[in-house]
Amino acid sequence: MTGTGTTVAAGAWGRYVLDEVIPQTQRRFHTDPRRVALGGVSMGGFGAYDLMLHSAARFCAVAATRRRSGRPAGKPPPARSTTPRTLPATT
C-alpha cells in the first residue's frame, strides 16, 4: 500500500506466496529451487516485482506485463476484413 510503508512482500499475500505457494509448487512439480522466477499481469506484476525486491536471493528472474487494452478481457480480437480497401483518388 503506497504511503503506509507496508509492501506486498511484507503483507499476508507476500508471506503466503513465499511460504506456501512456492514451496508447494516446488514439491508438486519437482522444480529446481535455484531457478524460481516470478511473473504477473498488471497489479500482479507489481506484486512480483515487490516480492523480488524484498527477497531477491530467492529468484532468478522477474517479469511483469499488462493485458492489451482496447477490448474487454476474454473477448477475442475483431476478425480482419478480407475485402481490399480502395483509397480515394487524389488530384
C-alpha positions as CSV (number, residue, x, y, z in Angstrom):
1,M,0.0,0.0,0.0
2,T,1.5,3.2,-1.1
3,G,2.4,5.8,1.5
4,T,2.0,3.5,4.6
5,G,5.4,1.8,4.5
6,T,3.7,-1.6,4.0
7,T,4.5,-3.5,0.9
8,V,3.0,-6.5,-0.8
9,A,6.0,-8.6,0.3
10,A,5.5,-7.6,3.9
11,G,1.8,-8.5,4.0
12,A,-0.1,-11.7,4.3
13,W,-0.2,-12.2,0.5
14,G,3.6,-12.0,0.2
15,R,4.1,-14.4,3.1
16,Y,1.5,-16.8,1.5
17,V,3.4,-16.8,-1.8
18,L,6.8,-17.2,-0.3
19,D,5.9,-19.6,2.5
20,E,3.2,-21.7,0.9
21,V,2.7,-21.3,-2.9
22,I,6.3,-21.6,-4.0
23,P,7.3,-24.5,-1.7
24,Q,4.1,-26.4,-2.7
25,T,4.8,-25.8,-6.4
26,Q,8.4,-27.0,-6.0
27,R,7.2,-30.2,-4.3
28,R,4.5,-30.8,-6.8
29,F,6.4,-30.2,-10.0
30,H,9.9,-31.1,-8.7
31,T,11.4,-27.8,-9.7
32,D,15.0,-26.6,-9.2
33,P,14.8,-24.2,-6.1
34,R,17.7,-22.2,-7.7
35,R,15.6,-21.4,-10.7
36,V,12.4,-19.8,-9.3
37,A,11.0,-17.0,-11.4
38,L,8.1,-14.6,-10.7
39,G,5.7,-13.1,-13.1
40,G,2.5,-11.2,-13.1
41,V,-0.1,-9.2,-15.1
42,S,-1.0,-5.7,-14.1
43,M,-1.2,-5.5,-10.3
44,G,0.2,-9.0,-10.1
45,G,3.3,-7.7,-11.9
46,F,3.7,-5.1,-9.2
47,G,3.4,-7.8,-6.6
48,A,6.0,-9.9,-8.5
49,Y,8.5,-7.0,-8.5
50,D,7.8,-6.2,-4.9
51,L,8.4,-9.8,-3.8
52,M,11.6,-9.9,-5.8
53,L,12.9,-6.6,-4.4
54,H,12.4,-7.9,-0.8
55,S,13.6,-11.5,-1.4
56,A,15.9,-11.2,-4.4
57,A,18.1,-14.1,-3.4
58,R,15.2,-16.5,-3.8
59,F,14.5,-15.7,-7.5
60,C,16.4,-15.9,-10.8
61,A,14.1,-13.7,-12.8
62,V,11.0,-11.5,-12.6
63,A,8.6,-10.2,-15.3
64,A,5.6,-8.0,-15.4
65,T,3.2,-7.3,-18.2
66,R,-0.2,-5.8,-18.8
67,R,-3.1,-7.1,-20.9
68,R,-3.7,-5.5,-24.2
69,S,-6.0,-2.6,-23.8
70,G,-8.8,-1.7,-26.2
71,R,-11.2,-4.6,-25.6
72,P,-12.6,-6.4,-22.6
73,A,-10.5,-9.2,-21.1
74,G,-11.6,-12.6,-22.6
75,K,-13.1,-11.0,-25.8
76,P,-11.4,-12.2,-29.0
77,P,-9.9,-9.6,-31.3
78,P,-12.2,-8.5,-34.2
79,A,-11.9,-10.5,-37.4
80,R,-9.8,-8.9,-40.1
81,S,-11.6,-7.9,-43.3
82,T,-10.7,-9.8,-46.4
83,T,-12.1,-7.1,-48.6
84,P,-9.4,-5.0,-50.2
85,R,-9.7,-1.3,-49.3
86,T,-9.9,1.3,-52.1
87,L,-8.1,4.5,-51.4
88,P,-9.7,7.7,-52.5
89,A,-8.3,9.3,-55.7
90,T,-6.0,12.2,-55.2
91,T,-5.9,15.2,-57.5
